Amino acid sequence: MISIFDKEKIRSFASREKMALNSLWKWCLFAAVLGTGMGFLSVLFHFLLEQAALFRTSFPLVVLILPFAGLGIIALYRITGNGNDSGTNRVLSAIHSGKNIPLRVAPLVFAGTFITHMFGGSSGREGAALQIGGSMGHWLGDLFKLDEKDKHILIMCGMSACFSAMFGTPAAAAVFSMEVISVGVMYYAALVPCVISAVLARGIAKAMGVASTSFPIGQLQSIDITIGLRLILLGAIFAAASILFILAMQTAGEALRLFFKNPYMRIFVAGWIIVALSFIFGQDWLGSGINLINDSLAAPCGWYVFLLKILFTSLTLGSGFKGGEIIPSFCVGATLGSFIAPALGLPVDVCVACGMVGVFCGVTNSPITSLIIAVEMFGTGPIYYCIITIAVSYLLSEYFSLYKSQRIVYSKYKTSYINHRSE
């Protein structure tokens, strides 16, 4: 408590308040700039990807061009000096180590993801949004000659803005960029700019016709002991699926690099494998997977659906095509949950919802973001169902992560500082 007679404490209080107000004005300004810019850029990105998907589904044989499109992506990255691009990992590394993110990363990811989606690659768009937003945030920090710590905040701010505009979950987007960097530590210094940029970017996207991603959930019964046990089992299954997804992504990339040292040959061969698989199993597994999520809500999926999505996505991203892993992870969880629902005697839509956030949590180690996504996408109805599966998936997914640059700062099993690199 501050005594009105304690002048030293009053001066200290006034100094802290001045610092807080200066920070508030500074971050409101930067967040407004990034939120506005990322909002309009994300709208353009969203509509271009929609047109790419429409083009691919209208002309199914365009998938035959995929291997040659891959050659174009590799050439584009190598010509611009980004041949060793590591995707979202590069953005996370920049926050941990202060590495530079060139401005050219934004248009490269933009173009590479558009080409991948147009010709049939299996990838999402939010991972690309994180890279675009991160690179723009870093560029803004360089432009105004901010110090490294402030640049890190602007990177997170840009990530939140782009993710929010593309996916329509501003609260989750604001928290995700602060949570995903280091497991066990939240970068609360970035809270104000991330929240403002996410809300502003989403407002612009909504005003320009970009709908939020949401799925209807039916009436739910109260959770009793038997349902609770089944939800714990679901969480364990989704944790296993998340580990399988991560290992498949890593193995596909390592195997392709082992057998095909030349990146052009690597993406060309993988492209033809994807083409062959699309003729064998159909084209439902191409693109981001939103179509499969909608189908999984309508009726229980087959056991193979989530496995094929993992296979298609691993080959696509492991070979050098561009895009994101987040919607594919949602798709894996949704289709797996849809398949398991009848066996557990649970509603299909509930298992789909739990699967989406459960696998997402397992592959990103972001339980708070996962819970907020559940509320923003499904409403508050299934929140208790989702939080149980999220918690169990987080615990049992060990230290695996889609992002090699993610740090496990505190143990998942005890209150211990470990600063462990993700698997």
Helices and strands as residue ranges (DSSP letters): H 7-58, G 60-65, H 66-79, H 88-97, H 105-118, H 126-143, H 148-167, H 170-179, E 182-183, G 188-190, H 191-207, H 225-259, H 263-281, H 290-298, H 305-319, H 326-344, H 348-364, H 367-378, H 383-396, E 407-410, E 417-421
